[in-house]
Amino acid sequence: MLLPNGAPAQTVEDLSTLSIEELGSVKVTSISRRPEPLSDAAASVYVITAEDIRRSGATSLPEALRLAPNLEVARLNTAAYTVTARGFNSPESANKLQVMVDGRSVYSPVASTVFWEAVNVPLSEIERIEVVSGPGGTLWGANAVNGVVNVITKSAGDGLGPESRGGFAELGTGSGERNGTLRYGARMGEMALRGYLTGFDRRSSHAVTPGDASTDGFDGAQAGFRLDGTAGGGVASYTLQGDLYRNHTEWLDTTLHGGNLLGRWTHRLGDGSSVQVQAYYDQQNRDYQVATDRLQTVDVQAQHNVALGTRHQLVWGAQYRAWQSTFRSRVAFGFPEDEATISLGSLFAQDEMTLAPRLKLTVGMKAEYNSYSGFDILPNLRLAWRLSDAHLLWTAVSRSVRTPSRVDRELSGAGILAPSPDFRSERLTAYEVGYRGQPAANSQVALSAFYNVYDDLRTTSLTNGGLPVMLRNDMEGSTYGLEGWGSYGLTSWWTLHAGANWMHKNLRLKPGATDLSGFQAAGQDPAYQVQLRSRMNLTPEVEFDATLRRVGRVAVSGVPAYTEADLHLGWHVTPSLELSLFGQNLLHARHLEAYDPSNNAPRAIGRSVYTRLRVGF
C-alpha cells in the first residue's frame, strides 16, 4: 500500500485489512456532530472509505459518490452532474441535499443546488465520505432535507512519522481524461503541513441529437494546503486549510474560479466534553457567455459537546452565515437588483438519552432564521434499540425545509416570468425505520424504509390566467421507499458488497393549481437502482475488483434503463509504487444518464479505459 495515503484515526492500510465486523467500529460524525461507531448510528448512513475510492477508479467527487447505494448520481455531460438522496434528482430539483467539505457548505443559495463542476476535492486527499439519506436539518440546517454528504479530508500529518517528510504523486491517462496530483507534507513537532497541486483535462461526451456539433470538454487546476497541529500538551487541536481553483468547460463556454479559507479550533475539556469553533470564507465565480455570477460566503459556528451525568450526551451550538450574491445578466432573464445579501442564524441542541442499557432516545431541535423565509423550527426524534451486540433497530421522525433561493424569489424575465416575493420554504416531515447489524459471521447489513410527506413544493403557474408566469408553492404529496446494503467476506481475500434502493412518488397539485413546467420540481428519478461489487486481493501485491450496476428507466425524461460494468486490476509493485488499470462503462459504447429538456441537449457517457500510477517518495 502507499504510505502517503493513511487516515488519521485508521490508515488506509488498516482499513484494507480490517474484518467486516471491525469496519462497523469506524467512527462517523454526521449523525451526532461527534464521533460515534458506525454500528451505533441511528440513521441511514453509508461510509465511503479512502480505500473504496482508490479501488473504484473514480476521478471526481460525483463519480466517487456512485459507491453510496443510498444516493442517485446522474451525469448530464462531461462537467455537470445531478446528485440526490431519496428522489427529486434533476437539474431543476436536485436541491434537497446538503453537501459539506470539512464543514464548509458548498450548497448555493442562488439556485438551491450544488455546482459539482466547481467542487474539486482531490480524491487522494479524502479520508472518508459520510452519506446520510434522510433529513439532517436539526444538526446541519435548512436544505439538509433528503440527505447530507459530509466529505472529510485527511489530516496534514497522515502517513508521516515524527519530524518526517513525505511526498505523493499520481498520474492518470485514458480514453476519457488525463489528470495528475502532486502532494508534499512535513511534520515539525506538534504541527504538520501539507500542500498539493492537481489538474485534469476531460474529453467531450457524445452528442445524442443528430446534427449536434457542440462539445463539452472540461479542464481545470487547483492548489491548496492544510495545516494541523496540537497545543497545550494535546488538549487543543487546530486546523487551517484553503484552496484556489480555476476550471473551464466548453459547454456554454463557462469559466469557474474561486477559493476558500477555513480555520477550526477544538479544545477538549477534562470531563470528556469539548468545545469547537470554526469559521470560513468562500468565494465562487461563474463566468457564462450571457451572465456573471459572484458568490461570497462568510460562516462562523461553534458547538459544545458535554456529558451530563451518565445518561445524557448533549451537543449544542450556534451558527451565523452571510452570502453576498452578485449576478449580472446580459439577456432578458435576471434579477431586478444585481446584488443581494442573504443571511441565516441558528441555534441547535440535541440530547442523546440512555433510557435503559440497550435503549437510547435522541431529541433535538434547531431554530433557524433566514432573511428570505424567516424562522424555521427543525425538530428531530430518534429511538435506537440494541437487541444484542450484533443487532440495532432504530426509528426516527424529523422535519426539514428547503429555504427559497434567489431564483425562487427574484428571477424575472420581461413579460414572461415575474418575481415571486411570496415563495415559501418547501417542507418535509419524514418517518423512518431501520436495522443495522451482523446477521452472520463476516457480514454487515443495513436496511431502512422511509415515508416522506412534502408540502409547498415549487410549481410554475400563470398569473391571472395568462403571462407572466410566477413560481408558487402549489405541489404536495408523499414518497416512500426502501434502501439497503451489505457486505459478506467469502474468504480472507474476497469480499462481496451489494446495495439497492427503490422509491415510489405520489405528488400532486393543490386544488385549483396549475404547473406549466410539467412537474419538473418533482424530479427525474429511476424507480430502482442496484449495484454489486466484488473485491479480491489475489496476492498481497495484486488486487482485482468488478462492479455491476443497474439503474431503472426514468419515464418522465425518456432516459432508458441501463446496466454497466467497471473493472480494476491493481499491482503494488513496491510499498510506495502502485500501477492500476481501469475499465469503466464496459457493457455499452455509450449510454444516457440524465436529460434536462429545458436547457440542455442530451449527452451520452462513453466507455473508457484508464491507467493510473501512484508513487510515494
C-alpha positions as MATLAB code, in Angstrom:
seq = 'MLLPNGAPAQTVEDLSTLSIEELGSVKVTSISRRPEPLSDAAASVYVITAEDIRRSGATSLPEALRLAPNLEVARLNTAAYTVTARGFNSPESANKLQVMVDGRSVYSPVASTVFWEAVNVPLSEIERIEVVSGPGGTLWGANAVNGVVNVITKSAGDGLGPESRGGFAELGTGSGERNGTLRYGARMGEMALRGYLTGFDRRSSHAVTPGDASTDGFDGAQAGFRLDGTAGGGVASYTLQGDLYRNHTEWLDTTLHGGNLLGRWTHRLGDGSSVQVQAYYDQQNRDYQVATDRLQTVDVQAQHNVALGTRHQLVWGAQYRAWQSTFRSRVAFGFPEDEATISLGSLFAQDEMTLAPRLKLTVGMKAEYNSYSGFDILPNLRLAWRLSDAHLLWTAVSRSVRTPSRVDRELSGAGILAPSPDFRSERLTAYEVGYRGQPAANSQVALSAFYNVYDDLRTTSLTNGGLPVMLRNDMEGSTYGLEGWGSYGLTSWWTLHAGANWMHKNLRLKPGATDLSGFQAAGQDPAYQVQLRSRMNLTPEVEFDATLRRVGRVAVSGVPAYTEADLHLGWHVTPSLELSLFGQNLLHARHLEAYDPSNNAPRAIGRSVYTRLRVGF';
ca = [
       0.000    0.000    0.000;
       1.040    3.613   -0.460;
       2.309    5.056    2.774;
       1.164    8.618    1.997;
      -2.478    7.504    1.862;
      -3.070    6.930    5.575;
      -6.031    8.305    7.527;
      -5.504    9.812   10.985;
      -7.689    7.530   13.052;
      -7.236    4.439   10.900;
      -4.859    4.311    7.973;
      -5.886    3.094    4.544;
      -3.643    0.101    5.172;
      -5.627   -0.650    8.349;
      -8.998   -0.301    6.588;
      -7.961   -2.705    3.845;
      -7.133   -5.429    6.360;
      -9.973   -4.916    8.860;
     -12.589   -7.614    9.075;
     -16.151   -6.728    8.115;
     -17.085   -6.747   11.802;
     -14.267   -4.326   12.640;
     -15.355   -1.932    9.889;
     -18.542   -1.363   11.895;
     -16.443    0.412   14.534;
     -15.282    3.109   12.084;
     -16.204    6.464   13.617;
     -18.757    8.779   11.947;
     -19.681   12.343   12.913;
     -22.628   13.269   10.666;
     -25.392   11.859   12.894;
     -24.469   13.420   16.254;
     -21.801   16.016   15.335;
     -19.408   13.957   17.462;
     -17.524   10.709   16.760;
     -19.560    7.528   17.257;
     -19.184    3.985   15.900;
     -20.989    3.401   12.616;
     -22.649    0.365   14.202;
     -24.363    2.669   16.768;
     -25.614    5.312   14.312;
     -29.427    5.502   14.411;
     -29.773    6.655   10.798;
     -29.338    5.503    7.234;
     -25.645    6.310    6.826;
     -23.134    4.792    4.406;
     -19.388    5.420    4.667;
     -17.183    5.583    1.564;
     -13.601    4.983    2.702;
     -10.382    6.147    1.085;
      -9.738    2.525    0.125;
     -13.121    2.328   -1.625;
     -12.294    5.441   -3.651;
      -8.779    4.274   -4.553;
     -10.019    0.958   -5.918;
     -13.031    2.436   -7.749;
     -11.148    4.359  -10.435;
     -13.255    7.452   -9.783;
     -11.590   10.686  -10.903;
     -14.096   13.202   -9.493;
     -16.162   13.549   -6.339;
     -19.523   12.803   -8.039;
     -18.070    9.609   -9.534;
     -16.863    8.553   -6.073;
     -20.387    9.136   -4.736;
     -21.682    6.370   -7.029;
     -20.259    3.992   -4.413;
     -23.023    5.020   -1.984;
     -26.127    2.865   -2.614;
     -28.318    5.458   -0.868;
     -27.582    8.162   -3.470;
     -28.741    8.831   -7.022;
     -25.889   10.074   -9.237;
     -26.599   11.014  -12.851;
     -24.152   12.622  -15.264;
     -25.543   15.309  -17.576;
     -22.356   15.893  -19.569;
     -18.594   15.921  -19.057;
     -18.718   18.535  -16.284;
     -22.243   18.549  -14.826;
     -23.952   16.049  -12.513;
     -27.161   15.805  -10.542;
     -26.896   14.074   -7.154;
     -29.617   13.447   -4.590;
     -30.910   11.082   -1.930;
     -34.451    9.703   -1.847;
     -35.624   11.353   -5.032;
     -36.014   14.749   -6.729;
     -32.972   14.279   -8.961;
     -32.798   16.620  -11.949;
     -31.112   19.931  -12.804;
     -34.316   21.662  -11.705;
     -34.955   19.740   -8.494;
     -31.674   18.378   -7.051;
     -31.944   20.973   -4.291;
     -32.553   18.939   -1.144;
     -29.065   17.583   -0.401;
     -26.684   19.373    1.969;
     -23.057   18.878    0.867;
     -20.090   19.838    3.042;
     -16.323   19.608    2.621;
     -14.605   19.606    6.028;
     -17.557   21.509    7.493;
     -17.754   24.053    4.640;
     -21.107   24.038    2.852;
     -20.935   24.064   -0.958;
     -24.714   24.428   -1.376;
     -25.587   27.525   -3.443;
     -28.339   29.893   -2.147;
     -28.584   31.462   -5.612;
     -30.063   28.428   -7.375;
     -30.596   25.943   -4.490;
     -28.163   23.400   -5.851;
     -24.586   22.156   -5.768;
     -22.463   23.119   -8.770;
     -20.470   19.897   -8.836;
     -18.175   21.169  -11.580;
     -16.733   23.611   -9.015;
     -16.241   21.104   -6.156;
     -12.709   19.923   -6.896;
     -11.708   17.819   -3.897;
      -8.621   15.753   -4.877;
      -9.739   12.193   -4.229;
      -6.355   11.159   -2.849;
      -6.862   13.762   -0.073;
     -10.144   12.258    1.190;
     -10.181   10.201    4.401;
     -13.854    9.212    4.109;
     -17.244   10.404    2.855;
     -20.241   10.022    5.158;
     -23.505    9.789    3.186;
     -26.701   10.182    5.207;
     -30.042    9.621    3.493;
     -32.883   11.261    5.354;
     -33.335   14.698    6.963;
     -30.432   16.306    8.799;
     -31.929   19.712    9.484;
     -31.593   19.579   13.282;
     -27.804   19.491   13.114;
     -26.970   20.772    9.630;
     -29.762   23.259    8.995;
     -32.164   24.063    6.199;
     -31.616   22.330    2.860;
     -30.475   19.101    4.557;
     -33.897   17.802    3.503;
     -33.353   14.408    1.889;
     -29.763   13.836    2.937;
     -26.292   15.015    3.904;
     -22.949   14.360    2.194;
     -20.022   15.065    4.517;
     -16.602   14.933    2.809;
     -13.767   14.646    5.344;
     -10.204   15.109    4.116;
      -7.067   13.691    5.678;
      -5.055   15.383    8.368;
      -1.876   17.063    7.162;
       0.181   14.551    9.149;
      -1.273   11.398    7.561;
       1.420    8.870    6.763;
       4.133   10.972    8.378;
       6.131    9.920   11.409;
       7.662   12.313   13.966;
       9.837   15.003   12.354;
       9.382   13.343    8.926;
       8.581   14.484    5.398;
       6.862   12.751    2.539;
       5.626   13.261   -0.999;
       2.996   11.696   -3.203;
       2.376   11.837   -6.948;
      -0.457   10.457   -9.057;
      -0.685   10.408  -12.850;
      -3.587    9.056  -14.873;
      -4.445    8.898  -18.546;
      -7.011    7.167  -20.691;
      -9.651    7.456  -23.352;
     -11.731    9.788  -21.206;
      -9.253   12.081  -19.463;
      -5.789   12.927  -18.240;
      -5.072   14.050  -14.678;
      -2.334   14.457  -12.126;
      -1.813   15.324   -8.463;
       1.367   16.270   -6.600;
       1.413   16.489   -2.814;
       4.147   17.148   -0.271;
       3.909   17.191    3.514;
       6.136   17.663    6.531;
       5.729   17.207   10.277;
       7.519   19.585   12.640;
       6.961   18.729   16.284;
       3.269   19.107   17.090;
       2.449   20.668   13.709;
       2.084   19.186   10.210;
       1.756   21.000    6.888;
       0.677   19.632    3.513;
       0.389   21.303    0.122;
      -0.951   19.959   -3.158;
      -1.405   20.814   -6.828;
      -3.865   18.963   -9.071;
      -5.133   19.278  -12.628;
      -7.318   17.453  -15.149;
      -8.405   17.501  -18.783;
     -11.593   15.574  -19.617;
     -12.642   14.880  -23.165;
     -16.045   15.792  -24.541;
     -19.008   13.488  -24.072;
     -21.067   12.259  -27.040;
     -23.915   14.084  -28.763;
     -27.227   12.238  -28.906;
     -29.238   14.528  -31.161;
     -28.375   14.284  -34.888;
     -26.617   17.406  -36.069;
     -25.468   18.436  -32.575;
     -21.914   19.632  -33.169;
     -21.399   21.069  -29.680;
     -18.607   19.918  -27.369;
     -18.314   19.926  -23.601;
     -14.668   19.235  -22.808;
     -13.725   20.145  -19.250;
     -10.345   21.108  -17.778;
      -9.114   22.713  -14.608;
      -6.473   23.099  -11.940;
      -6.476   23.555   -8.175;
      -3.892   24.204   -5.473;
      -4.341   24.004   -1.742;
      -2.815   23.484    1.680;
      -3.715   22.127    5.099;
      -2.069   22.812    8.462;
      -2.878   20.688   11.535;
      -1.433   20.879   14.991;
      -1.945   20.464   18.708;
      -1.374   22.792   21.624;
      -1.465   22.666   25.402;
       0.021   19.195   25.569;
      -2.580   17.800   23.204;
      -5.585   19.344   24.975;
      -6.326   21.566   21.973;
      -6.075   20.976   18.242;
      -6.336   23.311   15.280;
      -6.707   23.204   11.504;
      -6.135   25.846    8.843;
      -6.770   24.956    5.213;
      -7.518   26.606    1.895;
      -7.866   26.069   -1.847;
      -7.717   28.055   -5.103;
      -9.155   26.715   -8.357;
      -9.897   27.616  -11.971;
     -11.945   25.377  -14.299;
     -13.326   25.779  -17.798;
     -15.949   23.846  -19.707;
     -16.641   24.170  -23.419;
     -20.345   23.712  -22.676;
     -21.695   27.318  -22.864;
     -18.043   28.447  -22.637;
     -18.180   28.688  -18.835;
     -15.246   29.559  -16.573;
     -15.406   28.755  -12.868;
     -12.872   30.116  -10.407;
     -12.587   30.900   -6.734;
     -11.158   29.820   -3.429;
     -11.771   29.264    0.249;
     -10.060   29.528    3.630;
     -11.208   27.620    6.744;
      -9.990   27.556   10.336;
     -11.072   25.272   13.177;
     -10.128   25.148   16.881;
     -11.104   22.252   19.160;
     -10.495   22.253   22.917;
     -11.008   19.062   24.912;
     -12.184   19.594   28.468;
     -11.290   17.499   31.483;
     -14.682   15.816   31.818;
     -14.593   14.352   28.316;
     -16.534   17.213   26.754;
     -15.200   19.547   24.080;
     -15.695   22.983   22.530;
     -15.183   23.644   18.828;
     -15.147   26.935   16.917;
     -14.973   27.103   13.130;
     -15.003   29.916   10.577;
     -14.564   30.030    6.831;
     -14.624   32.343    3.830;
     -15.585   31.057    0.391;
     -15.714   32.781   -2.991;
     -17.248   31.230   -6.105;
     -17.222   32.893   -9.516;
     -19.050   31.619  -12.599;
     -18.490   33.435  -15.904;
     -21.028   32.442  -18.560;
     -21.411   33.757  -22.073;
     -24.614   35.514  -21.021;
     -24.026   36.299  -17.324;
     -21.571   36.555  -14.454;
     -22.307   35.075  -11.040;
     -20.298   36.003   -7.923;
     -20.979   34.480   -4.513;
     -19.058   35.258   -1.326;
     -19.775   33.349    1.887;
     -18.727   34.074    5.464;
     -19.630   31.479    8.102;
     -18.932   31.287   11.846;
     -20.136   28.422   14.045;
     -19.470   26.988   17.493;
     -20.563   23.862   19.313;
     -20.197   22.320   22.767;
     -20.290   18.563   23.421;
     -20.850   17.644   27.051;
     -21.836   14.583   29.072;
     -24.492   15.323   31.707;
     -24.176   12.562   34.241;
     -24.154    9.025   32.901;
     -27.391    9.176   30.886;
     -27.158   12.319   28.744;
     -24.815   13.250   25.900;
     -25.619   16.807   24.837;
     -24.385   18.746   21.810;
     -25.478   22.343   21.272;
     -24.271   25.299   19.318;
     -24.877   28.325   17.134;
     -24.123   29.450   13.607;
     -24.190   32.628   11.534;
     -23.728   32.723    7.767;
     -23.924   35.573    5.254;
     -23.892   35.287    1.469;
     -23.145   38.223   -0.811;
     -24.513   37.431   -4.273;
     -23.799   39.489   -7.395;
     -25.471   38.330  -10.618;
     -25.253   40.374  -13.823;
     -27.208   39.127  -16.815;
     -26.768   40.160  -20.442;
     -30.096   38.646  -21.518;
     -33.751   39.222  -20.644;
     -33.763   36.840  -17.670;
     -32.111   38.002  -14.473;
     -32.713   39.630  -11.094;
     -34.205   43.122  -10.600;
     -31.178   44.035   -8.483;
     -27.693   42.789   -9.339;
     -26.667   42.395   -5.702;
     -28.327   40.758   -2.728;
     -27.285   39.732    0.779;
     -28.777   36.571    2.263;
     -28.133   35.713    5.895;
     -29.048   33.000    8.344;
     -28.573   32.456   12.035;
     -29.371   29.387   14.076;
     -29.287   27.755   17.483;
     -29.420   23.985   17.885;
     -29.360   21.390   20.637;
     -29.517   17.604   20.626;
     -29.558   15.279   23.629;
     -28.891   11.547   23.451;
     -30.546    9.984   26.495;
     -29.868    6.465   27.746;
     -33.291    5.192   28.797;
     -32.060    1.654   29.520;
     -28.773   -0.199   28.980;
     -29.778   -1.038   25.375;
     -32.272    1.753   24.641;
     -31.371    5.332   23.626;
     -33.613    8.266   22.747;
     -32.266   11.259   20.819;
     -34.212   14.525   20.918;
     -33.042   17.574   19.018;
     -34.201   20.866   17.577;
     -32.773   23.709   15.528;
     -34.278   27.200   15.369;
     -33.043   28.892   12.214;
     -33.721   32.367   10.839;
     -33.271   33.022    7.121;
     -33.596   36.517    5.647;
     -35.805   35.110    2.880;
     -38.123   32.775    4.783;
     -37.999   33.940    8.411;
     -37.976   31.406   11.241;
     -37.996   27.635   10.717;
     -38.144   25.079   13.538;
     -36.423   21.803   12.653;
     -37.054   19.051   15.244;
     -35.727   15.504   15.299;
     -36.684   12.434   17.371;
     -34.741    9.142   17.167;
     -35.027    5.898   19.121;
     -32.335    3.198   18.990;
     -32.752   -0.265   20.481;
     -29.715   -2.537   20.580;
     -31.202   -6.017   20.544;
     -27.746   -7.508   21.065;
     -24.142   -6.611   20.373;
     -24.724   -7.568   16.717;
     -28.162   -6.047   16.006;
     -29.550   -2.485   16.186;
     -33.105   -1.323   15.428;
     -33.886    2.373   15.058;
     -36.734    4.675   14.108;
     -36.974    8.428   13.582;
     -39.365   11.307   12.920;
     -37.883   14.537   11.545;
     -38.852   17.831    9.975;
     -36.762   19.788    7.491;
     -37.168   22.575    4.932;
     -35.633   23.874    1.734;
     -35.442   27.630    2.008;
     -36.095   29.888   -1.013;
     -33.217   30.786   -3.290;
     -32.658   33.965   -5.310;
     -34.051   32.120   -8.329;
     -37.214   31.205   -6.407;
     -37.830   34.734   -5.154;
     -36.271   37.167   -7.628;
     -35.738   35.643  -11.085;
     -37.704   37.504  -13.758;
     -37.951   37.977  -17.500;
     -39.859   40.844  -19.081;
     -43.378   39.755  -19.925;
     -42.605   36.045  -19.351;
     -41.573   35.452  -15.720;
     -42.463   37.642  -12.758;
     -40.579   37.713   -9.421;
     -42.127   35.601   -6.638;
     -41.612   37.527   -3.377;
     -44.102   35.292   -1.537;
     -42.368   31.995   -2.367;
     -42.144   29.961    0.857;
     -39.885   27.200    2.120;
     -40.565   23.700    0.835;
     -41.382   21.452    3.803;
     -40.806   17.802    4.680;
     -41.926   15.566    7.522;
     -40.088   12.233    7.379;
     -40.788    8.904    9.084;
     -38.006    6.284    9.082;
     -37.299    2.828   10.454;
     -34.096    0.850   10.044;
     -31.869   -2.045   11.013;
     -28.082   -2.354   11.135;
     -26.229   -5.472   12.204;
     -24.320   -8.657   11.564;
     -26.772  -11.445   10.750;
     -23.878  -13.859   10.163;
     -20.158  -14.026   10.701;
     -18.132  -11.942    8.228;
     -21.196   -9.900    7.263;
     -22.680   -6.423    7.662;
     -26.227   -5.415    6.669;
     -28.110   -2.099    6.804;
     -31.787   -1.722    5.829;
     -34.138    1.253    6.077;
     -37.628    2.245    4.994;
     -38.969    5.780    4.748;
     -42.221    7.645    4.253;
     -41.831   11.334    3.368;
     -44.634   13.902    3.364;
     -43.905   17.075    1.343;
     -45.738   20.376    1.171;
     -45.255   23.680   -0.653;
     -43.104   22.215   -3.445;
     -42.251   24.542   -6.332;
     -44.555   24.969   -9.329;
     -44.688   27.336  -12.307;
     -48.100   28.958  -12.627;
     -49.871   31.520  -14.782;
     -50.816   34.851  -13.202;
     -54.467   35.796  -13.623;
     -54.836   33.082  -16.261;
     -52.045   34.364  -18.508;
     -48.485   35.691  -18.738;
     -46.240   36.371  -16.983;
     -45.789   33.132  -15.073;
     -44.730   33.002  -11.443;
     -43.103   30.419   -9.179;
     -45.505   29.196   -6.493;
     -45.736   26.538   -3.754;
     -48.600   24.522   -5.210;
     -47.335   20.914   -5.152;
     -47.696   18.439   -2.310;
     -47.669   14.709   -1.742;
     -45.563   11.856   -0.463;
     -42.827    9.408   -1.355;
     -41.932    6.088    0.175;
     -39.214    3.554   -0.387;
     -36.614    1.081    0.758;
     -32.825    1.122    0.707;
     -30.242   -1.339    1.881;
     -26.711   -2.585    1.510;
     -24.475   -5.267    2.873;
     -21.079   -6.930    2.745;
     -20.007  -10.538    3.044;
     -16.482  -11.905    3.351;
     -16.377  -15.136    1.355;
     -12.718  -15.667    2.247;
      -9.917  -13.649    3.774;
      -9.121  -12.301    0.287;
     -12.562  -11.975   -1.350;
     -15.423   -9.721   -0.229;
     -18.770   -9.028   -1.890;
     -20.683   -5.764   -1.485;
     -24.287   -5.203   -2.616;
     -26.707   -2.310   -2.404;
     -30.096   -1.274   -3.757;
     -32.809    1.324   -3.383;
     -36.429    1.553   -4.515;
     -38.769    4.532   -4.357;
     -42.337    5.476   -5.321;
     -43.708    9.035   -5.582;
     -47.264   10.302   -5.099;
     -47.057   14.017   -5.852;
     -49.979   16.194   -6.911;
     -51.060   19.782   -7.395;
     -53.127   21.520   -4.774;
     -56.780   22.116   -5.717;
     -57.124   24.691   -8.493;
     -53.383   24.909   -9.156;
     -51.524   24.505  -12.452;
     -47.903   23.747  -13.295;
     -46.634   24.776  -16.722;
     -43.263   23.103  -16.084;
     -44.779   19.621  -16.207;
     -43.779   18.718  -12.642;
     -40.081   19.497  -13.204;
     -39.687   20.154   -9.464;
     -40.783   16.553   -8.827;
     -37.503   15.299  -10.279;
     -36.453   12.650  -12.767;
     -35.893    9.558  -10.683;
     -35.475    5.890  -11.571;
     -37.780    3.615   -9.603;
     -34.828    1.476   -8.516;
     -31.027    1.138   -8.506;
     -28.937   -1.981   -7.827;
     -25.172   -2.443   -7.511;
     -22.915   -5.421   -6.849;
     -19.188   -5.115   -6.158;
     -16.579   -7.837   -5.865;
     -13.248   -7.048   -4.188;
     -10.376   -9.533   -4.436;
      -6.810   -9.433   -3.124;
      -5.418  -12.124   -5.411;
      -1.977  -11.858   -3.792;
      -0.534   -9.388   -1.285;
       0.534   -7.290   -4.291;
      -2.279   -7.834   -6.846;
      -5.928   -6.835   -6.476;
      -8.919   -7.266   -8.788;
     -12.302   -5.549   -8.468;
     -15.503   -5.767  -10.503;
     -18.669   -3.666  -10.253;
     -22.042   -4.248  -11.875;
     -24.758   -1.582  -11.570;
     -28.299   -1.354  -12.866;
     -30.310    1.896  -12.981;
     -34.014    1.841  -13.799;
     -35.781    3.804  -16.529;
     -36.631    7.477  -15.961;
     -40.011    7.674  -17.658;
     -40.600   11.415  -17.284;
     -37.452   12.336  -19.277;
     -37.292    9.342  -21.577;
     -33.943    8.119  -20.219;
     -33.889    4.326  -20.674;
     -32.712    1.858  -18.036;
     -29.061    0.884  -18.307;
     -26.651   -1.705  -16.935;
     -22.913   -1.039  -16.766;
     -19.794   -2.796  -15.517;
     -16.454   -1.486  -14.226;
     -13.211   -3.452  -13.713;
      -9.990   -2.700  -11.847;
      -6.658   -4.517  -11.835;
      -4.030   -3.151   -9.460;
      -0.395   -4.076   -8.820;
       1.545   -2.807   -5.795;
       4.997   -3.035   -7.313;
       6.577   -1.833   -4.061;
       5.061   -0.480   -0.819;
       5.262    3.026   -2.350;
       4.540    2.326   -6.046;
       1.155    1.274   -7.474;
       0.071    0.649  -11.067;
      -3.641    0.313  -11.925;
      -5.770   -0.369  -14.984;
      -9.478    0.551  -15.002;
     -12.250   -0.181  -17.460;
     -15.430    1.840  -16.958;
     -18.892    1.575  -18.561;
     -17.692   -1.517  -20.394;
     -21.025   -3.023  -21.465;
     -22.011   -0.284  -23.929;
     -20.167    2.119  -26.183;
     -22.224    4.926  -24.636;
     -25.352    5.478  -22.556;
     -27.628    8.311  -21.455;
     -27.919    9.040  -17.711;
     -29.861   12.305  -17.452;
     -31.576   14.803  -19.711;
     -32.945   18.248  -18.992;
     -35.041   19.272  -21.998;
     -35.464   22.817  -20.664;
     -31.855   23.913  -21.139;
     -29.548   21.131  -22.344;
     -29.156   18.915  -25.375;
     -28.809   15.280  -24.285;
     -25.248   13.968  -23.923;
     -24.186   10.316  -23.741;
     -21.440    8.977  -21.458;
     -18.980    6.670  -23.196;
     -16.927    3.594  -22.411;
     -13.407    4.349  -21.177;
     -10.128    2.673  -20.290;
      -7.875    4.409  -17.800;
      -4.402    3.752  -16.370;
      -3.017    5.261  -13.180;
       0.358    5.433  -11.464;
       0.714    6.339   -7.788;
       4.050    6.777   -6.062;
       5.101    7.862   -2.590;
       8.502    9.444   -2.020;
];
